[in-house]
Amino acid sequence: SVMFQILFKASLGLGNSVTYDSKRNCFADHGVLRAVEGAHLDCALKSHSPLASALHLFPENVLLSGDESIPGLLDSPTGGALLKPRLLPSLAFTLSSVIVSLRPSLESFEAELLQCVNDPLRMVVIQERRLHVGVHNGWGFLESPQVVVLEVLSSAGSEDKTSPPQKLGLRSSLQLTLINHPAVAIVFQLEYVFSAPIGRETVVSDGDKDVFEIITCKKHNASLLITPLPSSSLCAVSSRRSLARLRSAGFPDVLDCTGQPAEELDPSQPVTFDPQREENDPLQGNHLLLQFLAFTRVPGEGVAPDWPLGVYFTFQLYRFPPVTTQPLALLTDQSQPPLVFSAVDSPGLQLQFRVDRSFLRPGEQRCFLRYLALHSLHVDVWDSHSLLLLGSTALPLKHLLRQGKPAVQTLHELDVLTTDYVGEGPLGTSGDQDCSLTVHTVLRGRLHVRTGNIGERRPHTHVHLRPRMTKPASVPKPDGVSAVLWQDSAASVSGPGVERGKAEGITHMLSQAITQQHLLFSALGSAEYLEYVLRNPFNTAHTVTICSDHPDLSVITSAAEWRYFKSLNPTATAVEENMFHLEPGSLHIPLKYQSFQCEHSMSSSCLRPLDSQVTFSTEDGKPLSILQVNVQPTPHAVDQTFRLYHPEQSFLKKAIRLAPWDLHAGAELGDPPPVTVRCTDPNVVCQTRKTLPGEPQDVYLKVPGGPSPHVRVFSIMVYTDKWTAAPSQVWQVYVHFLERVDMSVVSGQRSCQSLVLRGKQNMRKLRCYCSHTRDLQVEPGGVFALPPAAVQEVQVKVQPWRTGRRFFYLSAVDVEQQRLVSSWLLCLTVHRPVVSKAFEVSVPVGEGRGSSRKISYTNPYSGPRSLLLRSDHPHLLQFREERFQIGGGETYTIGLRFAPSTRPGAVEILVYVNDQDERTEEAFCVKVNYS
């Protein structure tokens, strides 16, 4: 037999295997190869550790031989270049003054590019121009390409606003490592990042036109290749192992109305949206399904490996009320992720939302389809035990579009992200000091969600609705905002009369005879346009006074504003320039209803109807006509959700940046659309500032603080039209106020802080939780009773491992009612310890084994000591013994074991020698060079 060795680079986790069918003669029909009687071939796959230092020179999962030419490796005359690979020497270079020119010009190129991306249903904006720069050897990039943002320059290389932009430039320089080989080249990738406004006026039609890649390589004589790249998202494709585990968990199937399985869509593939196909679909009802299936934990800094044990979710879909799900436990008897959710009687959690004729208003079907095509569902993930925010994710809704199919389903794997703030400036004192904080995005886990949409037929029952004569005729509007034109009628409206005498009865009957009533459905921030036909029954002219008893129902007095609203509504009437001099005949009075008040519970029972009245009176005060508007508020759709945390009883100052506007599709250069904001909370200062053309637009907030654990909820409407007819975006903002605790500590050393809990009227069973279990410990650690009017001291033990400004969260939860009793924001200033000794260690890269070193520690005390060894990088450094005894004046040798690494670099590791109370006796600094 022959031992045949194959050297290759394999990815971990692949379960593929190669099998041979002994019943089939593979060489029987081959013209050259024939089977040899009594002979066989043995193949063995073995790891080859010397090849680890050259793994960056070729891609994964390729078969190589020693005769292959791999740029970066020295050739071997015997053909054994892979047995003992020797790398070519590399040199560091600085790349500066990078200028990118496009033909025929930058303006023409980008205009043509936008024409390729835009379509009649959406308007796309160039958000960023990125340049990827990397060193390529023909097999792959030697290192991950560096990504920088390019600036638009004029033809002279300056930022002159008067001259048209002609070039893209890079202000900073780049550090590259090159190899002296003719096949090694610097590759530039020009990436355009597009964004589309998420208002109700735009629709996403194709998801694969978001980012384009332009590759230019000197190796190929500056050839140009344009290929679509997948747009950035929080959604990933599930692995086969995850799919197999989820399919065998017993989740309910998504079936269409005939009982057949719904068609499964690939979340990584683009979605084409055809509004006409959706409108012509005979299945006009939509039965939406959300199935929360499983969760994959991601090990993080400062948290336990089994965290969280349970979660729950909060979100709001379209105009449905906000949803807070039941707590879901993670099944801990599973050895491999993902961990399936466990409800009371079934695995996972399924939520249903029906969108049919009874839910949608007339003309709202297209608005709902636009919402699905354009928006992502913002989902907050909470720890069900500590009630602390685990993170947030975005679920794309475009895969719920059926496009004529009876039913569709999609399995998503979503990244759950949160933010961590590290800096030097104190928190919450001024906006400038807040800017010194560095924001890090932290991956907390991956959420597995299945979405489905089942088409349903409308009932065939024919219902004929005949409006009363006192109701106006409604003129539909395409965007769901009703435009109403009233016809005056002399018919009386009967109402609950009260016998007040003959004179009062006649007055009441006359008032009802000139009263017109209408039922109006209104959404938050959207202006409902009305035209009331006022007739003069007299033969003489009168000056009419119009009085509204509610500030949200007002008269449009500007002719320009009237023309704007008439352009949005299909009314055939003309604009009256002089509408307050009433001649015999009739006149159209323009009105609008627009409310900025919101019930944030969003339930139908909390949206109270409102009756508003407009009285038209003559000079002598006698009513000429009365308009009675019965307003029924409807829930609004939320485009984005923000959750902010801030110390109690202090003002929160925040700036939220808007996406850049399109300068190529309809807008003049230097003439961005006007941006106006309104807030539902009158105590919150919300405003925008006028900026120069081309500069980013920010929304500034100033929110007054409240006591802990109060949560202030309000909505922000962002308008991009002059007359604020309808918001382009609606934001939901949650500001959580916490009790602030400031501490100044030393890294690696334990410090204590006492917190106080005060009892209320009833006995409570409480438990305290913290956000970073490795850095914080709370005593009492379990459930404890808090008697009425009693005081309970909570001891917090802090032992951070990173220097700088750190922010941790603590909560006290009523375990019986699952309610948050109190919450704290722990603001730490972590100082570096005094280092007594410094060492430098070199660890080889890619050999598959670590390195061991020894350092000595001398006990300065005359008596024996029991000491502990700690490290700020436990995943890189382990100790031979984490606890040791040492006599007075003796010397102890500390054994260090450094973990292996596959990438070169350097890191500083702090070694702490602590006593039994975690007070640092001595600190060492070890600089590890991986080469």
QUIWO-V280794 format. One record per residue. N is the residue number from 1. RES is the residue in three letters. SS is DSSP state (~ for helix, > for strand, _ for the rest). PHI is phi in whole degrees, 0 to 359 (NA if undefined). D_CENTER is the distance of its C-alpha to the mean C-alpha in whole Angstrom. Layout:
N:RES:SS:PHI:D_CENTER
N:RES:SS:PHI:D_CENTER
//
This chain:
1:SER:_:NA:59
2:VAL:_:243:56
3:MET:>:270:53
4:PHE:>:252:51
5:GLN:>:260:48
6:ILE:>:245:45
7:LEU:_:262:43
8:PHE:>:206:39
9:LYS:_:253:35
10:ALA:_:246:34
11:SER:_:273:30
12:LEU:_:289:30
13:GLY:_:92:29
14:LEU:_:281:30
15:GLY:_:257:33
16:ASN:_:286:35
17:SER:_:220:38
18:VAL:_:256:41
19:THR:_:240:44
20:TYR:_:235:48
21:ASP:_:270:50
22:SER:_:288:53
23:LYS:_:279:55
24:ARG:_:243:54
25:ASN:_:274:56
26:CYS:_:288:53
27:PHE:_:252:56
28:ALA:_:294:59
29:ASP:_:261:58
30:HIS:_:276:57
31:GLY:_:285:60
32:VAL:_:246:60
33:LEU:_:278:59
34:ARG:_:226:61
35:ALA:_:290:60
36:VAL:_:257:63
37:GLU:_:295:64
38:GLY:_:77:64
39:ALA:_:244:61
40:HIS:_:212:57
41:LEU:_:239:54
42:ASP:>:255:52
43:CYS:>:242:49
44:ALA:>:231:47
45:LEU:>:259:44
46:LYS:_:230:44
47:SER:_:282:41
48:HIS:_:233:43
49:SER:~:299:41
50:PRO:~:298:43
51:LEU:~:282:41
52:ALA:~:296:38
53:SER:~:288:38
54:ALA:~:246:38
55:LEU:~:292:35
56:HIS:~:282:33
57:LEU:~:268:36
58:PHE:_:213:35
59:PRO:_:285:32
60:GLU:_:282:32
61:ASN:_:60:34
62:VAL:_:234:37
63:LEU:>:266:40
64:LEU:_:233:42
65:SER:_:237:46
66:GLY:_:293:48
67:ASP:_:274:49
68:GLU:_:293:46
69:SER:_:268:45
70:ILE:_:246:42
71:PRO:_:302:41
72:GLY:_:115:41
73:LEU:>:249:44
74:LEU:_:287:47
75:ASP:_:290:49
76:SER:_:250:52
77:PRO:_:295:55
78:THR:_:267:55
79:GLY:_:80:52
80:GLY:_:251:51
81:ALA:_:294:48
82:LEU:_:267:45
83:LEU:_:288:48
84:LYS:_:231:48
85:PRO:_:292:45
86:ARG:_:239:46
87:LEU:>:276:43
88:LEU:_:290:44
89:PRO:_:294:44
90:SER:>:243:41
91:LEU:>:234:41
92:ALA:>:268:38
93:PHE:>:232:38
94:THR:>:246:36
95:LEU:>:255:35
96:SER:_:227:35
97:SER:_:55:35
98:VAL:_:277:33
99:ILE:>:236:33
100:VAL:>:246:32
101:SER:>:246:34
102:LEU:_:238:34
103:ARG:_:253:36
104:PRO:_:284:38
105:SER:_:202:36
106:LEU:~:297:32
107:GLU:~:296:32
108:SER:~:292:33
109:PHE:~:298:31
110:GLU:~:289:28
111:ALA:~:296:29
112:GLU:~:292:31
113:LEU:~:296:27
114:LEU:~:292:25
115:GLN:~:295:28
116:CYS:~:289:27
117:VAL:~:271:24
118:ASN:_:290:24
119:ASP:>:214:26
120:PRO:_:298:27
121:LEU:_:263:24
122:ARG:>:208:21
123:MET:_:234:21
124:VAL:>:257:20
125:VAL:>:240:19
126:ILE:>:283:20
127:GLN:>:268:17
128:GLU:>:213:19
129:ARG:>:239:22
130:ARG:>:249:21
131:LEU:>:239:24
132:HIS:>:263:24
133:VAL:>:236:28
134:GLY:>:207:29
135:VAL:>:261:33
136:HIS:>:238:33
137:ASN:_:250:37
138:GLY:_:93:37
139:TRP:_:264:35
140:GLY:_:174:32
141:PHE:>:285:30
142:LEU:_:289:32
143:GLU:_:221:29
144:SER:_:299:25
145:PRO:_:299:25
146:GLN:>:279:24
147:VAL:>:245:22
148:VAL:>:231:23
149:VAL:>:261:22
150:LEU:_:272:25
151:GLU:>:252:26
152:VAL:>:276:28
153:LEU:>:243:32
154:SER:>:281:35
155:SER:_:295:38
156:ALA:_:270:40
157:GLY:_:84:37
158:SER:_:254:36
159:GLU:_:257:33
160:ASP:_:292:36
161:LYS:_:285:34
162:THR:_:284:37
163:SER:_:274:37
164:PRO:_:293:35
165:PRO:>:292:33
166:GLN:>:237:34
167:LYS:>:220:33
168:LEU:>:247:30
169:GLY:>:228:30
170:LEU:_:242:29
171:ARG:_:285:30
172:SER:_:271:30
173:SER:_:250:32
174:LEU:>:240:31
175:GLN:>:258:32
176:LEU:>:235:33
177:THR:>:246:35
178:LEU:>:249:38
179:ILE:>:243:41
180:ASN:_:283:44
181:HIS:_:210:44
182:PRO:_:294:44
183:ALA:_:270:42
184:VAL:_:268:39
185:ALA:>:220:37
186:ILE:>:269:34
187:VAL:>:251:32
188:PHE:>:249:29
189:GLN:>:241:26
190:LEU:>:265:25
191:GLU:>:244:22
192:TYR:>:257:21
193:VAL:>:254:17
194:PHE:>:253:17
195:SER:>:219:15
196:ALA:>:238:15
197:PRO:_:302:15
198:ILE:_:258:14
199:GLY:_:286:17
200:ARG:_:278:19
201:GLU:_:263:21
202:THR:_:234:20
203:VAL:_:223:19
204:VAL:_:273:18
205:SER:_:255:21
206:ASP:_:213:20
207:GLY:_:279:17
208:ASP:_:264:20
209:LYS:_:247:20
210:ASP:_:271:17
211:VAL:>:226:19
212:PHE:>:241:22
213:GLU:>:243:24
214:ILE:>:244:27
215:ILE:>:254:29
216:THR:>:231:33
217:CYS:>:228:35
218:LYS:~:293:38
219:LYS:~:291:39
220:HIS:~:246:39
221:ASN:_:55:41
222:ALA:_:56:38
223:SER:_:287:37
224:LEU:_:246:34
225:LEU:>:228:31
226:ILE:>:245:28
227:THR:>:226:26
228:PRO:>:287:23
229:LEU:>:251:20
230:PRO:_:293:17
231:SER:_:289:14
232:SER:_:292:11
233:SER:_:201:9
234:LEU:_:272:7
235:CYS:>:258:10
236:ALA:>:237:14
237:VAL:_:271:17
238:SER:_:290:19
239:SER:_:285:22
240:ARG:~:294:26
241:ARG:~:294:26
242:SER:~:295:23
243:LEU:~:298:24
244:ALA:~:296:28
245:ARG:~:292:27
246:LEU:~:289:25
247:ARG:~:290:27
248:SER:_:266:30
249:ALA:_:275:28
250:GLY:_:89:30
251:PHE:_:287:27
252:PRO:_:294:28
253:ASP:_:281:28
254:VAL:_:263:27
255:LEU:>:242:30
256:ASP:_:279:31
257:CYS:_:293:34
258:THR:_:263:36
259:GLY:_:89:35
260:GLN:_:271:34
261:PRO:>:299:31
262:ALA:_:291:28
263:GLU:>:293:27
264:GLU:>:266:25
265:LEU:>:258:22
266:ASP:_:270:21
267:PRO:_:293:17
268:SER:_:276:17
269:GLN:_:268:20
270:PRO:_:291:19
271:VAL:_:244:20
272:THR:_:263:23
273:PHE:_:250:23
274:ASP:_:245:26
275:PRO:~:300:26
276:GLN:~:295:30
277:ARG:~:294:30
278:GLU:~:293:28
279:GLU:~:289:30
280:ASN:_:275:33
281:ASP:_:293:32
282:PRO:_:294:34
283:LEU:_:270:32
284:GLN:_:279:30
285:GLY:>:278:29
286:ASN:>:236:26
287:HIS:>:256:25
288:LEU:>:273:22
289:LEU:>:236:21
290:LEU:>:236:18
291:GLN:>:244:19
292:PHE:>:272:18
293:LEU:>:261:20
294:ALA:>:204:19
295:PHE:>:218:17
296:THR:>:250:18
297:ARG:>:286:19
298:VAL:_:239:18
299:PRO:_:302:21
300:GLY:_:230:19
301:GLU:_:287:21
302:GLY:_:83:23
303:VAL:_:240:22
304:ALA:_:286:25
305:PRO:_:293:24
306:ASP:_:261:25
307:TRP:_:259:22
308:PRO:_:269:20
309:LEU:_:271:23
310:GLY:>:201:22
311:VAL:>:221:18
312:TYR:>:215:17
313:PHE:>:233:15
314:THR:>:228:14
315:PHE:>:193:12
316:GLN:_:222:14
317:LEU:_:257:15
318:TYR:_:50:17
319:ARG:_:261:20
320:PHE:_:288:20
321:PRO:_:298:20
322:PRO:_:302:18
323:VAL:>:246:18
324:THR:>:239:18
325:THR:_:283:19
326:GLN:_:286:22
327:PRO:_:296:22
328:LEU:>:240:22
329:ALA:>:273:24
330:LEU:>:265:23
331:LEU:_:295:27
332:THR:_:269:28
333:ASP:_:274:31
334:GLN:_:265:29
335:SER:_:275:30
336:GLN:_:238:27
337:PRO:_:287:23
338:PRO:_:279:22
339:LEU:>:269:23
340:VAL:>:285:23
341:PHE:>:288:22
342:SER:>:238:26
343:ALA:_:267:26
344:VAL:_:293:30
345:ASP:_:235:31
346:SER:_:200:29
347:PRO:>:286:27
348:GLY:_:74:23
349:LEU:>:219:22
350:GLN:>:244:22
351:LEU:>:242:21
352:GLN:>:237:23
353:PHE:>:223:22
354:ARG:>:257:25
355:VAL:>:241:25
356:ASP:_:222:29
357:ARG:_:296:31
358:SER:_:289:32
359:PHE:_:266:28
360:LEU:_:275:27
361:ARG:_:279:30
362:PRO:_:302:32
363:GLY:_:83:30
364:GLU:_:268:27
365:GLN:~:301:26
366:ARG:~:292:25
367:CYS:~:298:22
368:PHE:~:294:21
369:LEU:~:295:21
370:ARG:~:297:19
371:TYR:~:300:17
372:LEU:~:294:16
373:ALA:~:289:17
374:LEU:~:252:14
375:HIS:_:262:11
376:SER:>:240:9
377:LEU:>:277:9
378:HIS:>:277:7
379:VAL:>:241:8
380:ASP:>:264:10
381:VAL:>:251:12
382:TRP:>:241:15
383:ASP:>:285:18
384:SER:_:288:21
385:HIS:_:266:24
386:SER:_:274:23
387:LEU:_:58:20
388:LEU:_:267:18
389:LEU:>:289:14
390:LEU:>:281:13
391:GLY:>:165:10
392:SER:>:226:6
393:THR:>:212:5
394:ALA:>:235:5
395:LEU:>:257:9
396:PRO:>:294:10
397:LEU:_:260:13
398:LYS:~:295:16
399:HIS:~:282:17
400:LEU:~:275:19
401:LEU:_:287:21
402:ARG:_:277:24
403:GLN:_:54:26
404:GLY:_:87:30
405:LYS:_:280:29
406:PRO:_:291:30
407:ALA:>:196:27
408:VAL:>:224:24
409:GLN:>:213:22
410:THR:>:215:19
411:LEU:>:257:18
412:HIS:>:248:15
413:GLU:>:240:14
414:LEU:>:251:10
415:ASP:>:282:9
416:VAL:>:263:9
417:LEU:>:243:8
418:THR:>:219:9
419:THR:>:241:11
420:ASP:>:235:15
421:TYR:>:252:17
422:VAL:>:226:21
423:GLY:>:185:23
424:GLU:_:248:27
425:GLY:_:285:27
426:PRO:_:292:27
427:LEU:_:270:24
428:GLY:_:78:24
429:THR:_:266:27
430:SER:_:203:27
431:GLY:~:293:24
432:ASP:~:293:26
433:GLN:~:286:26
434:ASP:~:295:22
435:CYS:_:291:22
436:SER:_:284:23
437:LEU:_:283:20
438:THR:>:259:19
439:VAL:>:263:15
440:HIS:>:245:14
441:THR:>:270:11
442:VAL:>:244:12
443:LEU:>:275:12
444:ARG:>:264:13
445:GLY:>:168:14
446:ARG:>:230:13
447:LEU:>:256:13
448:HIS:>:257:16
449:VAL:>:230:15
450:ARG:>:247:18
451:THR:>:248:18
452:GLY:>:211:21
453:ASN:>:222:23
454:ILE:>:252:27
455:GLY:>:286:29
456:GLU:>:229:31
457:ARG:_:279:34
458:ARG:_:287:35
459:PRO:_:295:38
460:HIS:_:274:42
461:THR:_:289:43
462:HIS:_:268:44
463:VAL:_:244:44
464:HIS:_:261:46
465:LEU:_:256:44
466:ARG:_:248:47
467:PRO:_:292:46
468:ARG:_:291:48
469:MET:_:292:50
470:THR:_:276:48
471:LYS:_:266:45
472:PRO:_:282:44
473:ALA:>:274:43
474:SER:>:264:39
475:VAL:>:255:38
476:PRO:_:292:35
477:LYS:_:236:32
478:PRO:_:299:30
479:ASP:_:269:27
480:GLY:_:85:28
481:VAL:_:262:29
482:SER:_:285:33
483:ALA:>:245:36
484:VAL:>:240:39
485:LEU:>:238:42
486:TRP:>:269:45
487:GLN:_:252:48
488:ASP:_:294:51
489:SER:_:221:53
490:ALA:_:269:56
491:ALA:_:291:55
492:SER:_:274:55
493:VAL:_:250:52
494:SER:_:282:53
495:GLY:_:216:52
496:PRO:_:292:53
497:GLY:_:278:56
498:VAL:_:244:58
499:GLU:_:288:61
500:ARG:_:244:62
501:GLY:_:107:65
502:LYS:~:292:66
503:ALA:~:292:65
504:GLU:~:292:62
505:GLY:~:295:61
506:ILE:~:294:62
507:THR:~:297:60
508:HIS:~:294:57
509:MET:~:292:58
510:LEU:~:292:58
511:SER:~:294:55
512:GLN:~:291:53
513:ALA:~:291:55
514:ILE:_:255:53
515:THR:>:257:50
516:GLN:>:248:47
517:GLN:>:243:44
518:HIS:>:207:41
519:LEU:>:265:38
520:LEU:>:238:35
521:PHE:>:259:31
522:SER:>:232:29
523:ALA:_:246:25
524:LEU:_:299:23
525:GLY:_:79:24
526:SER:_:268:25
527:ALA:_:274:29
528:GLU:>:263:32
529:TYR:>:270:35
530:LEU:>:230:38
531:GLU:>:234:42
532:TYR:>:253:44
533:VAL:>:274:48
534:LEU:>:259:50
535:ARG:>:254:54
536:ASN:>:263:57
537:PRO:_:281:60
538:PHE:_:265:62
539:ASN:_:267:64
540:THR:_:242:64
541:ALA:_:285:61
542:HIS:>:224:59
543:THR:_:267:56
544:VAL:_:257:53
545:THR:>:258:51
546:ILE:>:256:47
547:CYS:>:231:46
548:SER:>:250:43
549:ASP:_:272:42
550:HIS:_:222:39
551:PRO:_:293:37
552:ASP:_:284:34
553:LEU:>:255:37
554:SER:>:226:38
555:VAL:>:266:40
556:ILE:_:276:39
557:THR:_:261:42
558:SER:_:267:41
559:ALA:~:294:42
560:ALA:~:294:39
561:GLU:~:293:36
562:TRP:~:297:39
563:ARG:~:298:39
564:TYR:~:296:35
565:PHE:~:289:34
566:LYS:~:291:37
567:SER:~:290:35
568:LEU:~:273:32
569:ASN:_:233:35
570:PRO:_:280:38
571:THR:_:253:41
572:ALA:_:269:44
573:THR:_:281:45
574:ALA:_:267:46
575:VAL:_:276:45
576:GLU:_:265:48
577:GLU:_:290:48
578:ASN:_:247:50
579:MET:_:255:49
580:PHE:_:249:51
581:HIS:_:252:55
582:LEU:>:271:55
583:GLU:_:268:58
584:PRO:_:303:60
585:GLY:>:133:57
586:SER:>:228:54
587:LEU:>:213:50
588:HIS:>:267:47
589:ILE:>:260:45
590:PRO:>:278:41
591:LEU:>:230:39
592:LYS:>:214:35
593:TYR:>:244:33
594:GLN:_:212:30
595:SER:_:243:29
596:PHE:_:245:26
597:GLN:_:257:27
598:CYS:_:218:24
599:GLU:_:268:25
600:HIS:_:285:21
601:SER:_:290:23
602:MET:_:64:22
603:SER:_:281:25
604:SER:~:297:28
605:SER:~:289:30
606:CYS:~:271:29
607:LEU:_:272:29
608:ARG:_:282:32
609:PRO:_:295:34
610:LEU:>:227:36
611:ASP:>:254:39
612:SER:>:235:40
613:GLN:>:228:43
614:VAL:>:244:44
615:THR:>:249:48
616:PHE:>:253:50
617:SER:>:240:53
618:THR:_:275:56
619:GLU:_:295:58
620:ASP:_:273:60
621:GLY:_:85:57
622:LYS:_:277:58
623:PRO:>:291:55
624:LEU:>:268:55
625:SER:>:198:52
626:ILE:>:228:49
627:LEU:>:249:45
628:GLN:>:255:44
629:VAL:>:252:40
630:ASN:>:261:38
631:VAL:>:264:35
632:GLN:>:247:32
633:PRO:>:294:29
634:THR:_:240:26
635:PRO:_:299:23
636:HIS:_:250:20
637:ALA:_:273:17
638:VAL:_:257:14
639:ASP:_:276:11
640:GLN:>:217:9
641:THR:>:236:9
642:PHE:>:237:10
643:ARG:>:239:11
644:LEU:>:240:14
645:TYR:>:243:17
646:HIS:>:207:20
647:PRO:>:298:24
648:GLU:_:290:26
649:GLN:_:55:28
650:SER:_:216:27
651:PHE:_:283:25
652:LEU:>:263:22
653:LYS:>:245:21
654:LYS:>:217:18
655:ALA:>:239:17
656:ILE:>:247:14
657:ARG:>:272:14
658:LEU:_:273:15
659:ALA:_:290:14
660:PRO:_:293:18
661:TRP:_:267:20
662:ASP:_:282:22
663:LEU:_:257:26
664:HIS:_:248:27
665:ALA:_:247:27
666:GLY:_:97:29
667:ALA:_:263:28
668:GLU:_:283:31
669:LEU:_:295:31
670:GLY:_:82:30
671:ASP:_:233:30
672:PRO:_:290:26
673:PRO:_:295:25
674:PRO:_:291:26
675:VAL:_:246:23
676:THR:>:232:24
677:VAL:>:234:22
678:ARG:>:227:23
679:CYS:>:234:22
680:THR:_:282:23
681:ASP:_:262:24
682:PRO:_:293:28
683:ASN:_:274:27
684:VAL:_:260:24
685:VAL:>:274:25
686:CYS:>:227:22
687:GLN:>:203:24
688:THR:>:238:23
689:ARG:_:242:26
690:LYS:_:289:27
691:THR:_:241:27
692:LEU:_:285:29
693:PRO:_:300:28
694:GLY:_:91:25
695:GLU:_:270:24
696:PRO:_:291:20
697:GLN:_:253:20
698:ASP:>:244:18
699:VAL:>:252:18
700:TYR:>:259:20
701:LEU:>:239:20
702:LYS:>:224:23
703:VAL:>:248:23
704:PRO:_:290:26
705:GLY:_:277:25
706:GLY:_:225:27
707:PRO:_:283:28
708:SER:_:283:26
709:PRO:_:260:25
710:HIS:_:295:24
711:VAL:>:239:21
712:ARG:>:266:21
713:VAL:>:242:19
714:PHE:>:206:19
715:SER:>:243:18
716:ILE:>:237:18
717:MET:>:255:19
718:VAL:>:252:19
719:TYR:>:248:22
720:THR:_:239:23
721:ASP:_:243:26
722:LYS:_:295:29
723:TRP:_:259:30
724:THR:_:48:27
725:ALA:_:287:28
726:ALA:_:213:24
727:PRO:_:290:21
728:SER:_:283:19
729:GLN:>:216:15
730:VAL:>:236:15
731:TRP:>:254:13
732:GLN:>:251:14
733:VAL:>:243:14
734:TYR:>:244:15
735:VAL:>:246:17
736:HIS:>:266:19
737:PHE:>:260:22
738:LEU:>:235:23
739:GLU:>:286:27
740:ARG:>:269:27
741:VAL:>:230:29
742:ASP:>:259:30
743:MET:>:219:32
744:SER:>:242:33
745:VAL:>:228:34
746:VAL:>:247:35
747:SER:_:296:33
748:GLY:_:81:34
749:GLN:_:241:36
750:ARG:_:279:36
751:SER:>:232:36
752:CYS:>:241:36
753:GLN:>:216:35
754:SER:>:260:36
755:LEU:>:243:34
756:VAL:>:239:36
757:LEU:>:245:35
758:ARG:>:249:37
759:GLY:_:285:38
760:LYS:_:260:38
761:GLN:_:280:41
762:ASN:_:245:40
763:MET:_:290:40
764:ARG:>:229:36
765:LYS:>:254:35
766:LEU:>:242:33
767:ARG:>:213:31
768:CYS:>:257:29
769:TYR:>:230:26
770:CYS:>:226:24
771:SER:_:279:21
772:HIS:_:232:23
773:THR:_:289:26
774:ARG:_:282:27
775:ASP:_:264:27
776:LEU:>:231:28
777:GLN:>:224:31
778:VAL:>:240:32
779:GLU:>:234:35
780:PRO:_:290:36
781:GLY:_:276:34
782:GLY:_:253:34
783:VAL:_:280:35
784:PHE:>:223:37
785:ALA:>:265:39
786:LEU:>:244:39
787:PRO:_:294:42
788:PRO:_:297:42
789:ALA:_:58:42
790:ALA:_:263:42
791:VAL:>:239:41
792:GLN:>:242:39
793:GLU:>:268:38
794:VAL:>:247:35
795:GLN:>:263:35
796:VAL:>:251:32
797:LYS:>:256:33
798:VAL:>:250:31
799:GLN:_:218:31
800:PRO:_:282:29
801:TRP:_:238:29
802:ARG:_:242:27
803:THR:_:277:29
804:GLY:>:107:27
805:ARG:>:274:25
806:ARG:>:233:23
807:PHE:>:226:21
808:PHE:>:239:22
809:TYR:>:237:21
810:LEU:>:231:24
811:SER:>:219:25
812:ALA:>:245:28
813:VAL:>:241:27
814:ASP:>:284:30
815:VAL:_:288:30
816:GLU:_:280:32
817:GLN:_:261:30
818:GLN:_:51:27
819:ARG:>:235:26
820:LEU:>:281:25
821:VAL:>:267:28
822:SER:>:205:27
823:SER:>:215:25
824:TRP:>:230:25
825:LEU:>:250:23
826:LEU:>:267:25
827:CYS:>:260:26
828:LEU:>:253:27
829:THR:>:250:29
830:VAL:>:261:30
831:HIS:>:261:33
832:ARG:_:281:34
833:PRO:_:288:38
834:VAL:_:283:41
835:VAL:>:270:41
836:SER:>:272:45
837:LYS:>:221:45
838:ALA:>:231:43
839:PHE:>:231:43
840:GLU:>:226:42
841:VAL:>:231:42
842:SER:>:250:41
843:VAL:>:237:40
844:PRO:_:292:40
845:VAL:_:262:37
846:GLY:_:83:37
847:GLU:_:274:40
848:GLY:_:80:38
849:ARG:_:226:40
850:GLY:_:275:39
851:SER:>:218:41
852:SER:>:244:44
853:ARG:>:220:45
854:LYS:>:227:47
855:ILE:>:229:47
856:SER:>:250:50
857:TYR:>:227:49
858:THR:>:249:52
859:ASN:_:285:53
860:PRO:_:281:54
861:TYR:_:267:55
862:SER:_:278:59
863:GLY:_:256:58
864:PRO:_:290:55
865:ARG:>:224:52
866:SER:>:248:49
867:LEU:>:239:46
868:LEU:>:239:42
869:LEU:>:248:40
870:ARG:>:228:37
871:SER:>:218:34
872:ASP:_:277:31
873:HIS:_:229:30
874:PRO:_:295:31
875:HIS:_:280:30
876:LEU:_:255:32
877:LEU:>:226:35
878:GLN:>:235:37
879:PHE:>:257:40
880:ARG:_:298:44
881:GLU:_:221:44
882:GLU:_:276:41
883:ARG:>:221:44
884:PHE:>:212:48
885:GLN:>:252:51
886:ILE:>:217:53
887:GLY:_:280:56
888:GLY:_:296:57
889:GLY:_:74:58
890:GLU:_:275:57
891:THR:>:244:54
892:TYR:>:242:52
893:THR:>:264:50
894:ILE:>:267:46
895:GLY:>:271:45
896:LEU:>:248:42
897:ARG:>:234:40
898:PHE:>:266:37
899:ALA:_:288:35
900:PRO:_:288:35
901:SER:_:221:33
902:THR:_:257:32
903:ARG:_:231:31
904:PRO:_:288:33
905:GLY:>:158:32
906:ALA:>:217:33
907:VAL:>:211:32
908:GLU:>:259:34
909:ILE:>:243:34
910:LEU:>:264:35
911:VAL:>:249:38
912:TYR:>:251:39
913:VAL:>:253:42
914:ASN:>:250:42
915:ASP:_:273:44
916:GLN:_:292:44
917:ASP:_:266:42
918:GLU:_:62:39
919:ARG:_:266:41
920:THR:>:283:41
921:GLU:>:273:45
922:GLU:>:202:44
923:ALA:>:230:41
924:PHE:>:244:41
925:CYS:>:241:39
926:VAL:>:243:39
927:LYS:>:266:38
928:VAL:>:255:37
929:ASN:>:254:37
930:TYR:>:265:36
931:SER:_:217:38
//
